[in-house]
Amino acid sequence: MVPEQVFRRRPQHNNTPETVMLIIVNYVVFAIATQMLAMCTKINSFFWVVLGCLALYNFYIIRRNREELDRIRIIAYVLSLLGMVAMFFLFRSRATPC
């Protein structure tokens, strides 16, 4: 039999670090916004509004969870931002006139 403590240990994914959730949210929002608003030869102005809101969300989450950030998580966050820049240029290389 499985002891009951196994199921109480991780209710609602409370042990997932906020920085990991932040990176996942960044990639999902950025990929959807790029596909919907920046795949024409002219980038839609609302794309920059979405990126601004995403930056404010990042600032809020990082300020709220400042004690969780250590050197490894900061490096992972910066690498994820560089990955999003690379993803933007990859997506934009296939832009079509709309």
Biopython code that builds the backbone (N, CA, C, O; Angstrom):
import numpy as np
from Bio.PDB.StructureBuilder import StructureBuilder

atoms = [
    (1, "MET", "N", (0.834, -1.182, 0.000)),
    (1, "MET", "CA", (0.000, 0.000, 0.000)),
    (1, "MET", "C", (0.880, 1.248, 0.000)),
    (1, "MET", "O", (1.995, 1.243, 0.521)),
    (2, "VAL", "N", (0.359, 2.300, -0.588)),
    (2, "VAL", "CA", (1.053, 3.580, -0.645)),
    (2, "VAL", "C", (0.660, 4.399, 0.580)),
    (2, "VAL", "O", (-0.528, 4.550, 0.863)),
    (3, "PRO", "N", (1.639, 4.930, 1.310)),
    (3, "PRO", "CA", (1.284, 5.740, 2.480)),
    (3, "PRO", "C", (0.595, 7.047, 2.066)),
    (3, "PRO", "O", (0.814, 7.562, 0.970)),
    (4, "GLU", "N", (-0.230, 7.561, 2.960)),
    (4, "GLU", "CA", (-1.003, 8.767, 2.668)),
    (4, "GLU", "C", (-0.127, 10.008, 2.507)),
    (4, "GLU", "O", (-0.540, 10.961, 1.846)),
    (5, "GLN", "N", (1.071, 10.021, 3.093)),
    (5, "GLN", "CA", (1.941, 11.189, 3.009)),
    (5, "GLN", "C", (2.395, 11.452, 1.577)),
    (5, "GLN", "O", (2.733, 12.587, 1.244)),
    (6, "VAL", "N", (2.411, 10.438, 0.730)),
    (6, "VAL", "CA", (2.844, 10.614, -0.648)),
    (6, "VAL", "C", (1.896, 11.568, -1.382)),
    (6, "VAL", "O", (2.334, 12.406, -2.170)),
    (7, "PHE", "N", (0.606, 11.431, -1.115)),
    (7, "PHE", "CA", (-0.371, 12.253, -1.808)),
    (7, "PHE", "C", (-0.509, 13.639, -1.183)),
    (7, "PHE", "O", (-1.009, 14.553, -1.838)),
    (8, "ARG", "N", (-0.090, 13.814, 0.037)),
    (8, "ARG", "CA", (-0.158, 15.118, 0.694)),
    (8, "ARG", "C", (1.083, 15.955, 0.451)),
    (8, "ARG", "O", (1.090, 17.159, 0.710)),
    (9, "ARG", "N", (2.119, 15.326, -0.039)),
    (9, "ARG", "CA", (3.394, 16.011, -0.193)),
    (9, "ARG", "C", (3.342, 17.111, -1.244)),
    (9, "ARG", "O", (4.023, 18.126, -1.102)),
    (10, "ARG", "N", (2.548, 16.929, -2.297)),
    (10, "ARG", "CA", (2.594, 17.872, -3.407)),
    (10, "ARG", "C", (1.192, 18.242, -3.902)),
    (10, "ARG", "O", (0.849, 17.940, -5.045)),
    (11, "PRO", "N", (0.393, 18.877, -3.079)),
    (11, "PRO", "CA", (-0.936, 19.267, -3.547)),
    (11, "PRO", "C", (-0.859, 20.495, -4.449)),
    (11, "PRO", "O", (-0.199, 21.476, -4.107)),
    (12, "GLN", "N", (-1.515, 20.447, -5.572)),
    (12, "GLN", "CA", (-1.629, 21.555, -6.523)),
    (12, "GLN", "C", (-0.272, 22.075, -6.979)),
    (12, "GLN", "O", (-0.135, 23.270, -7.240)),
    (13, "HIS", "N", (0.713, 21.230, -7.080)),
    (13, "HIS", "CA", (2.044, 21.589, -7.578)),
    (13, "HIS", "C", (2.661, 22.758, -6.815)),
    (13, "HIS", "O", (3.254, 23.653, -7.417)),
    (14, "ASN", "N", (2.523, 22.748, -5.516)),
    (14, "ASN", "CA", (3.087, 23.828, -4.711)),
    (14, "ASN", "C", (4.611, 23.786, -4.646)),
    (14, "ASN", "O", (5.236, 24.755, -4.217)),
    (15, "ASN", "N", (5.212, 22.682, -5.065)),
    (15, "ASN", "CA", (6.664, 22.586, -5.021)),
    (15, "ASN", "C", (7.327, 23.009, -6.316)),
    (15, "ASN", "O", (8.555, 23.019, -6.392)),
    (16, "THR", "N", (6.556, 23.359, -7.342)),
    (16, "THR", "CA", (7.135, 23.835, -8.597)),
    (16, "THR", "C", (7.634, 25.262, -8.377)),
    (16, "THR", "O", (6.858, 26.122, -7.960)),
    (17, "PRO", "N", (8.911, 25.532, -8.649)),
    (17, "PRO", "CA", (9.430, 26.888, -8.420)),
    (17, "PRO", "C", (8.736, 27.914, -9.305)),
    (17, "PRO", "O", (8.386, 27.629, -10.450)),
    (18, "GLU", "N", (8.545, 29.096, -8.766)),
    (18, "GLU", "CA", (7.880, 30.168, -9.504)),
    (18, "GLU", "C", (8.672, 30.571, -10.745)),
    (18, "GLU", "O", (8.085, 30.986, -11.744)),
    (19, "THR", "N", (9.995, 30.453, -10.691)),
    (19, "THR", "CA", (10.782, 30.826, -11.864)),
    (19, "THR", "C", (10.534, 29.878, -13.028)),
    (19, "THR", "O", (10.534, 30.301, -14.184)),
    (20, "VAL", "N", (10.323, 28.600, -12.730)),
    (20, "VAL", "CA", (10.005, 27.637, -13.791)),
    (20, "VAL", "C", (8.648, 27.968, -14.395)),
    (20, "VAL", "O", (8.487, 27.944, -15.615)),
    (21, "MET", "N", (7.681, 28.273, -13.553)),
    (21, "MET", "CA", (6.359, 28.656, -14.055)),
    (21, "MET", "C", (6.443, 29.947, -14.871)),
    (21, "MET", "O", (5.746, 30.093, -15.875)),
    (22, "LEU", "N", (7.288, 30.878, -14.446)),
    (22, "LEU", "CA", (7.471, 32.133, -15.175)),
    (22, "LEU", "C", (8.053, 31.884, -16.562)),
    (22, "LEU", "O", (7.599, 32.484, -17.536)),
    (23, "ILE", "N", (9.039, 31.020, -16.663)),
    (23, "ILE", "CA", (9.653, 30.708, -17.953)),
    (23, "ILE", "C", (8.632, 30.044, -18.882)),
    (23, "ILE", "O", (8.579, 30.358, -20.072)),
    (24, "ILE", "N", (7.835, 29.143, -18.350)),
    (24, "ILE", "CA", (6.812, 28.477, -19.165)),
    (24, "ILE", "C", (5.782, 29.475, -19.660)),
    (24, "ILE", "O", (5.414, 29.453, -20.835)),
    (25, "VAL", "N", (5.311, 30.349, -18.781)),
    (25, "VAL", "CA", (4.334, 31.364, -19.177)),
    (25, "VAL", "C", (4.927, 32.294, -20.229)),
    (25, "VAL", "O", (4.249, 32.655, -21.191)),
    (26, "ASN", "N", (6.186, 32.683, -20.052)),
    (26, "ASN", "CA", (6.840, 33.550, -21.033)),
    (26, "ASN", "C", (6.849, 32.922, -22.419)),
    (26, "ASN", "O", (6.495, 33.573, -23.402)),
    (27, "TYR", "N", (7.248, 31.671, -22.497)),
    (27, "TYR", "CA", (7.330, 31.002, -23.796)),
    (27, "TYR", "C", (5.951, 30.842, -24.443)),
    (27, "TYR", "O", (5.805, 31.054, -25.646)),
    (28, "VAL", "N", (4.954, 30.475, -23.661)),
    (28, "VAL", "CA", (3.617, 30.268, -24.228)),
    (28, "VAL", "C", (3.044, 31.589, -24.738)),
    (28, "VAL", "O", (2.566, 31.658, -25.871)),
    (29, "VAL", "N", (3.088, 32.628, -23.919)),
    (29, "VAL", "CA", (2.535, 33.925, -24.327)),
    (29, "VAL", "C", (3.315, 34.493, -25.505)),
    (29, "VAL", "O", (2.720, 35.028, -26.440)),
    (30, "PHE", "N", (4.624, 34.383, -25.470)),
    (30, "PHE", "CA", (5.444, 34.928, -26.543)),
    (30, "PHE", "C", (5.208, 34.193, -27.860)),
    (30, "PHE", "O", (5.112, 34.822, -28.913)),
    (31, "ALA", "N", (5.114, 32.867, -27.806)),
    (31, "ALA", "CA", (4.884, 32.097, -29.033)),
    (31, "ALA", "C", (3.522, 32.402, -29.635)),
    (31, "ALA", "O", (3.407, 32.558, -30.851)),
    (32, "ILE", "N", (2.498, 32.490, -28.811)),
    (32, "ILE", "CA", (1.161, 32.798, -29.323)),
    (32, "ILE", "C", (1.105, 34.217, -29.878)),
    (32, "ILE", "O", (0.535, 34.443, -30.946)),
    (33, "ALA", "N", (1.692, 35.175, -29.163)),
    (33, "ALA", "CA", (1.686, 36.564, -29.640)),
    (33, "ALA", "C", (2.461, 36.708, -30.942)),
    (33, "ALA", "O", (2.042, 37.448, -31.831)),
    (34, "THR", "N", (3.573, 36.019, -31.063)),
    (34, "THR", "CA", (4.365, 36.102, -32.285)),
    (34, "THR", "C", (3.601, 35.499, -33.456)),
    (34, "THR", "O", (3.576, 36.074, -34.544)),
    (35, "GLN", "N", (2.987, 34.361, -33.243)),
    (35, "GLN", "CA", (2.244, 33.714, -34.315)),
    (35, "GLN", "C", (1.037, 34.539, -34.756)),
    (35, "GLN", "O", (0.723, 34.594, -35.946)),
    (36, "MET", "N", (0.367, 35.174, -33.812)),
    (36, "MET", "CA", (-0.853, 35.910, -34.154)),
    (36, "MET", "C", (-0.582, 37.322, -34.655)),
    (36, "MET", "O", (-1.302, 37.812, -35.525)),
    (37, "LEU", "N", (0.437, 37.983, -34.127)),
    (37, "LEU", "CA", (0.587, 39.418, -34.358)),
    (37, "LEU", "C", (1.842, 39.825, -35.113)),
    (37, "LEU", "O", (1.949, 40.976, -35.534)),
    (38, "ALA", "N", (2.796, 38.915, -35.298)),
    (38, "ALA", "CA", (4.056, 39.329, -35.908)),
    (38, "ALA", "C", (4.454, 38.480, -37.105)),
    (38, "ALA", "O", (5.609, 38.526, -37.528)),
    (39, "MET", "N", (3.544, 37.720, -37.651)),
    (39, "MET", "CA", (3.913, 36.864, -38.763)),
    (39, "MET", "C", (3.697, 37.521, -40.130)),
    (39, "MET", "O", (4.007, 36.914, -41.155)),
    (40, "CYS", "N", (3.181, 38.726, -40.162)),
    (40, "CYS", "CA", (3.110, 39.486, -41.402)),
    (40, "CYS", "C", (4.419, 40.267, -41.554)),
    (40, "CYS", "O", (5.195, 40.370, -40.604)),
    (41, "THR", "N", (4.660, 40.812, -42.743)),
    (41, "THR", "CA", (5.895, 41.575, -42.918)),
    (41, "THR", "C", (5.914, 42.811, -42.037)),
    (41, "THR", "O", (6.986, 43.273, -41.649)),
    (42, "LYS", "N", (4.751, 43.351, -41.716)),
    (42, "LYS", "CA", (4.651, 44.483, -40.783)),
    (42, "LYS", "C", (4.149, 43.954, -39.441)),
    (42, "LYS", "O", (3.114, 43.290, -39.375)),
    (43, "ILE", "N", (4.881, 44.248, -38.383)),
    (43, "ILE", "CA", (4.506, 43.773, -37.053)),
    (43, "ILE", "C", (3.366, 44.638, -36.523)),
    (43, "ILE", "O", (3.429, 45.867, -36.571)),
    (44, "ASN", "N", (2.329, 43.981, -36.019)),
    (44, "ASN", "CA", (1.174, 44.660, -35.450)),
    (44, "ASN", "C", (1.592, 45.413, -34.183)),
    (44, "ASN", "O", (2.422, 44.924, -33.417)),
    (45, "SER", "N", (1.025, 46.588, -33.966)),
    (45, "SER", "CA", (1.374, 47.392, -32.787)),
    (45, "SER", "C", (0.954, 46.722, -31.487)),
    (45, "SER", "O", (1.590, 46.919, -30.452)),
    (46, "PHE", "N", (-0.106, 45.938, -31.535)),
    (46, "PHE", "CA", (-0.570, 45.263, -30.328)),
    (46, "PHE", "C", (0.448, 44.236, -29.829)),
    (46, "PHE", "O", (0.442, 43.888, -28.648)),
    (47, "PHE", "N", (1.318, 43.750, -30.711)),
    (47, "PHE", "CA", (2.384, 42.824, -30.310)),
    (47, "PHE", "C", (3.278, 43.479, -29.269)),
    (47, "PHE", "O", (3.669, 42.836, -28.296)),
    (48, "TRP", "N", (3.603, 44.741, -29.463)),
    (48, "TRP", "CA", (4.477, 45.439, -28.505)),
    (48, "TRP", "C", (3.749, 45.686, -27.189)),
    (48, "TRP", "O", (4.380, 45.723, -26.133)),
    (49, "VAL", "N", (2.428, 45.856, -27.239)),
    (49, "VAL", "CA", (1.641, 45.998, -26.011)),
    (49, "VAL", "C", (1.673, 44.694, -25.227)),
    (49, "VAL", "O", (1.826, 44.705, -24.005)),
    (50, "VAL", "N", (1.530, 43.564, -25.929)),
    (50, "VAL", "CA", (1.575, 42.256, -25.272)),
    (50, "VAL", "C", (2.950, 42.037, -24.635)),
    (50, "VAL", "O", (3.043, 41.557, -23.506)),
    (51, "LEU", "N", (4.014, 42.388, -25.356)),
    (51, "LEU", "CA", (5.359, 42.227, -24.786)),
    (51, "LEU", "C", (5.568, 43.136, -23.578)),
    (51, "LEU", "O", (6.230, 42.744, -22.617)),
    (52, "GLY", "N", (5.015, 44.333, -23.615)),
    (52, "GLY", "CA", (5.108, 45.240, -22.469)),
    (52, "GLY", "C", (4.394, 44.677, -21.250)),
    (52, "GLY", "O", (4.910, 44.742, -20.134)),
    (53, "CYS", "N", (3.209, 44.126, -21.466)),
    (53, "CYS", "CA", (2.471, 43.505, -20.362)),
    (53, "CYS", "C", (3.215, 42.283, -19.826)),
    (53, "CYS", "O", (3.221, 42.034, -18.621)),
    (54, "LEU", "N", (3.837, 41.529, -20.716)),
    (54, "LEU", "CA", (4.625, 40.382, -20.290)),
    (54, "LEU", "C", (5.840, 40.831, -19.468)),
    (54, "LEU", "O", (6.204, 40.174, -18.493)),
    (55, "ALA", "N", (6.455, 41.927, -19.854)),
    (55, "ALA", "CA", (7.589, 42.462, -19.090)),
    (55, "ALA", "C", (7.143, 42.928, -17.703)),
    (55, "ALA", "O", (7.848, 42.703, -16.719)),
    (56, "LEU", "N", (5.977, 43.575, -17.618)),
    (56, "LEU", "CA", (5.459, 43.985, -16.311)),
    (56, "LEU", "C", (5.138, 42.777, -15.438)),
    (56, "LEU", "O", (5.388, 42.793, -14.232)),
    (57, "TYR", "N", (4.586, 41.733, -16.043)),
    (57, "TYR", "CA", (4.300, 40.506, -15.305)),
    (57, "TYR", "C", (5.593, 39.877, -14.776)),
    (57, "TYR", "O", (5.642, 39.418, -13.634)),
    (58, "ASN", "N", (6.637, 39.857, -15.610)),
    (58, "ASN", "CA", (7.926, 39.329, -15.180)),
    (58, "ASN", "C", (8.488, 40.133, -14.018)),
    (58, "ASN", "O", (8.981, 39.564, -13.044)),
    (59, "PHE", "N", (8.415, 41.453, -14.119)),
    (59, "PHE", "CA", (8.917, 42.321, -13.055)),
    (59, "PHE", "C", (8.178, 42.039, -11.749)),
    (59, "PHE", "O", (8.799, 41.953, -10.690)),
    (60, "TYR", "N", (6.856, 41.896, -11.821)),
    (60, "TYR", "CA", (6.048, 41.639, -10.630)),
    (60, "TYR", "C", (6.416, 40.296, -9.996)),
    (60, "TYR", "O", (6.606, 40.219, -8.782)),
    (61, "ILE", "N", (6.518, 39.248, -10.800)),
    (61, "ILE", "CA", (6.813, 37.912, -10.271)),
    (61, "ILE", "C", (8.224, 37.858, -9.690)),
    (61, "ILE", "O", (8.439, 37.241, -8.647)),
    (62, "ILE", "N", (9.173, 38.489, -10.347)),
    (62, "ILE", "CA", (10.543, 38.476, -9.833)),
    (62, "ILE", "C", (10.644, 39.270, -8.534)),
    (62, "ILE", "O", (11.341, 38.849, -7.611)),
    (63, "ARG", "N", (9.962, 40.407, -8.447)),
    (63, "ARG", "CA", (9.981, 41.188, -7.199)),
    (63, "ARG", "C", (9.308, 40.430, -6.062)),
    (63, "ARG", "O", (9.760, 40.499, -4.919)),
    (64, "ARG", "N", (8.228, 39.706, -6.366)),
    (64, "ARG", "CA", (7.493, 38.983, -5.336)),
    (64, "ARG", "C", (8.279, 37.783, -4.815)),
    (64, "ARG", "O", (8.171, 37.432, -3.641)),
    (65, "ASN", "N", (9.068, 37.154, -5.685)),
    (65, "ASN", "CA", (9.803, 35.944, -5.305)),
    (65, "ASN", "C", (11.308, 36.172, -5.316)),
    (65, "ASN", "O", (12.067, 35.318, -5.775)),
    (66, "ARG", "N", (11.728, 37.298, -4.822)),
    (66, "ARG", "CA", (13.145, 37.645, -4.845)),
    (66, "ARG", "C", (13.999, 36.676, -4.025)),
    (66, "ARG", "O", (15.135, 36.392, -4.407)),
    (67, "GLU", "N", (13.482, 36.167, -2.918)),
    (67, "GLU", "CA", (14.267, 35.273, -2.066)),
    (67, "GLU", "C", (14.495, 33.916, -2.722)),
    (67, "GLU", "O", (15.409, 33.192, -2.329)),
    (68, "GLU", "N", (13.682, 33.560, -3.714)),
    (68, "GLU", "CA", (13.830, 32.275, -4.398)),
    (68, "GLU", "C", (14.948, 32.299, -5.444)),
    (68, "GLU", "O", (15.466, 31.248, -5.819)),
    (69, "LEU", "N", (15.313, 33.467, -5.907)),
    (69, "LEU", "CA", (16.294, 33.572, -6.983)),
    (69, "LEU", "C", (17.710, 33.324, -6.462)),
    (69, "LEU", "O", (18.189, 33.996, -5.548)),
    (70, "ASP", "N", (18.351, 32.351, -7.069)),
    (70, "ASP", "CA", (19.760, 32.124, -6.818)),
    (70, "ASP", "C", (20.479, 32.192, -8.159)),
    (70, "ASP", "O", (19.866, 32.473, -9.189)),
    (71, "ARG", "N", (21.762, 31.938, -8.138)),
    (71, "ARG", "CA", (22.576, 32.109, -9.350)),
    (71, "ARG", "C", (22.116, 31.218, -10.506)),
    (71, "ARG", "O", (22.062, 31.664, -11.652)),
    (72, "ILE", "N", (21.789, 29.980, -10.212)),
    (72, "ILE", "CA", (21.387, 29.037, -11.266)),
    (72, "ILE", "C", (20.058, 29.445, -11.891)),
    (72, "ILE", "O", (19.899, 29.368, -13.109)),
    (73, "ARG", "N", (19.112, 29.873, -11.081)),
    (73, "ARG", "CA", (17.801, 30.273, -11.613)),
    (73, "ARG", "C", (17.895, 31.568, -12.408)),
    (73, "ARG", "O", (17.167, 31.743, -13.386)),
    (74, "ILE", "N", (18.768, 32.467, -12.011)),
    (74, "ILE", "CA", (18.955, 33.695, -12.789)),
    (74, "ILE", "C", (19.570, 33.365, -14.144)),
    (74, "ILE", "O", (19.162, 33.924, -15.162)),
    (75, "ILE", "N", (20.543, 32.467, -14.164)),
    (75, "ILE", "CA", (21.155, 32.056, -15.437)),
    (75, "ILE", "C", (20.117, 31.377, -16.321)),
    (75, "ILE", "O", (20.079, 31.629, -17.525)),
    (76, "ALA", "N", (19.273, 30.521, -15.747)),
    (76, "ALA", "CA", (18.226, 29.849, -16.526)),
    (76, "ALA", "C", (17.237, 30.865, -17.088)),
    (76, "ALA", "O", (16.793, 30.724, -18.227)),
    (77, "TYR", "N", (16.888, 31.879, -16.313)),
    (77, "TYR", "CA", (15.953, 32.902, -16.765)),
    (77, "TYR", "C", (16.557, 33.714, -17.917)),
    (77, "TYR", "O", (15.877, 33.980, -18.908)),
    (78, "VAL", "N", (17.807, 34.102, -17.793)),
    (78, "VAL", "CA", (18.467, 34.879, -18.850)),
    (78, "VAL", "C", (18.603, 34.041, -20.121)),
    (78, "VAL", "O", (18.399, 34.552, -21.222)),
    (79, "LEU", "N", (18.944, 32.769, -19.978)),
    (79, "LEU", "CA", (19.027, 31.890, -21.147)),
    (79, "LEU", "C", (17.662, 31.708, -21.805)),
    (79, "LEU", "O", (17.573, 31.591, -23.028)),
    (80, "SER", "N", (16.605, 31.684, -21.007)),
    (80, "SER", "CA", (15.265, 31.568, -21.600)),
    (80, "SER", "C", (14.908, 32.836, -22.372)),
    (80, "SER", "O", (14.242, 32.758, -23.405)),
    (81, "LEU", "N", (15.337, 33.994, -21.891)),
    (81, "LEU", "CA", (15.086, 35.239, -22.632)),
    (81, "LEU", "C", (15.852, 35.244, -23.954)),
    (81, "LEU", "O", (15.329, 35.688, -24.977)),
    (82, "LEU", "N", (17.086, 34.752, -23.931)),
    (82, "LEU", "CA", (17.857, 34.652, -25.177)),
    (82, "LEU", "C", (17.207, 33.650, -26.131)),
    (82, "LEU", "O", (17.221, 33.851, -27.345)),
    (83, "GLY", "N", (16.645, 32.585, -25.593)),
    (83, "GLY", "CA", (15.925, 31.623, -26.421)),
    (83, "GLY", "C", (14.693, 32.225, -27.058)),
    (83, "GLY", "O", (14.351, 31.883, -28.190)),
    (84, "MET", "N", (14.017, 33.120, -26.348)),
    (84, "MET", "CA", (12.838, 33.778, -26.926)),
    (84, "MET", "C", (13.243, 34.729, -28.041)),
    (84, "MET", "O", (12.520, 34.853, -29.030)),
    (85, "VAL", "N", (14.364, 35.395, -27.908)),
    (85, "VAL", "CA", (14.855, 36.265, -28.980)),
    (85, "VAL", "C", (15.174, 35.432, -30.218)),
    (85, "VAL", "O", (14.824, 35.812, -31.335)),
    (86, "ALA", "N", (15.841, 34.294, -30.015)),
    (86, "ALA", "CA", (16.142, 33.402, -31.138)),
    (86, "ALA", "C", (14.862, 32.869, -31.773)),
    (86, "ALA", "O", (14.777, 32.748, -32.995)),
    (87, "MET", "N", (13.873, 32.551, -30.950)),
    (87, "MET", "CA", (12.594, 32.063, -31.464)),
    (87, "MET", "C", (11.896, 33.150, -32.283)),
    (87, "MET", "O", (11.275, 32.850, -33.303)),
    (88, "PHE", "N", (11.991, 34.398, -31.852)),
    (88, "PHE", "CA", (11.382, 35.493, -32.595)),
    (88, "PHE", "C", (11.989, 35.598, -33.997)),
    (88, "PHE", "O", (11.259, 35.708, -34.982)),
    (89, "PHE", "N", (13.312, 35.563, -34.088)),
    (89, "PHE", "CA", (13.954, 35.670, -35.398)),
    (89, "PHE", "C", (13.678, 34.442, -36.262)),
    (89, "PHE", "O", (13.572, 34.554, -37.483)),
    (90, "LEU", "N", (13.564, 33.288, -35.643)),
    (90, "LEU", "CA", (13.213, 32.078, -36.390)),
    (90, "LEU", "C", (11.807, 32.187, -36.969)),
    (90, "LEU", "O", (11.586, 31.876, -38.139)),
    (91, "PHE", "N", (10.858, 32.629, -36.147)),
    (91, "PHE", "CA", (9.487, 32.809, -36.632)),
    (91, "PHE", "C", (9.400, 33.897, -37.690)),
    (91, "PHE", "O", (8.686, 33.742, -38.680)),
    (92, "ARG", "N", (10.115, 34.992, -37.493)),
    (92, "ARG", "CA", (10.058, 36.113, -38.424)),
    (92, "ARG", "C", (10.720, 35.792, -39.764)),
    (92, "ARG", "O", (10.442, 36.457, -40.762)),
    (93, "SER", "N", (11.579, 34.795, -39.799)),
    (93, "SER", "CA", (12.191, 34.424, -41.073)),
    (93, "SER", "C", (11.171, 33.828, -42.032)),
    (93, "SER", "O", (11.414, 33.763, -43.237)),
    (94, "ARG", "N", (10.043, 33.398, -41.512)),
    (94, "ARG", "CA", (8.977, 32.821, -42.322)),
    (94, "ARG", "C", (7.778, 33.757, -42.457)),
    (94, "ARG", "O", (6.681, 33.304, -42.784)),
    (95, "ALA", "N", (7.965, 35.038, -42.213)),
    (95, "ALA", "CA", (6.878, 36.014, -42.313)),
    (95, "ALA", "C", (6.399, 36.156, -43.740)),
    (95, "ALA", "O", (7.189, 36.075, -44.680)),
    (96, "THR", "N", (5.114, 36.368, -43.900)),
    (96, "THR", "CA", (4.514, 36.509, -45.231)),
    (96, "THR", "C", (3.819, 37.861, -45.332)),
    (96, "THR", "O", (3.414, 38.415, -44.310)),
    (97, "PRO", "N", (3.671, 38.403, -46.531)),
    (97, "PRO", "CA", (2.893, 39.634, -46.666)),
    (97, "PRO", "C", (1.414, 39.342, -46.462)),
    (97, "PRO", "O", (0.874, 38.392, -47.028)),
    (98, "CYS", "N", (0.783, 40.147, -45.669)),
    (98, "CYS", "CA", (-0.642, 39.927, -45.363)),
    (98, "CYS", "C", (-1.519, 40.933, -46.087)),
    (98, "CYS", "O", (-2.741, 40.899, -45.948)),
]
sb = StructureBuilder()
sb.init_structure("model")
sb.init_model(0)
sb.init_chain("A")
sb.init_seg("    ")
for serial, (resi, resn, name, xyz) in enumerate(atoms, 1):
    if name == "N":
        sb.init_residue(resn, " ", resi, " ")
    sb.init_atom(name, np.array(xyz, "f"), 0.0, 1.0, " ", f" {name:<3s}", serial, name[0])
structure = sb.get_structure()
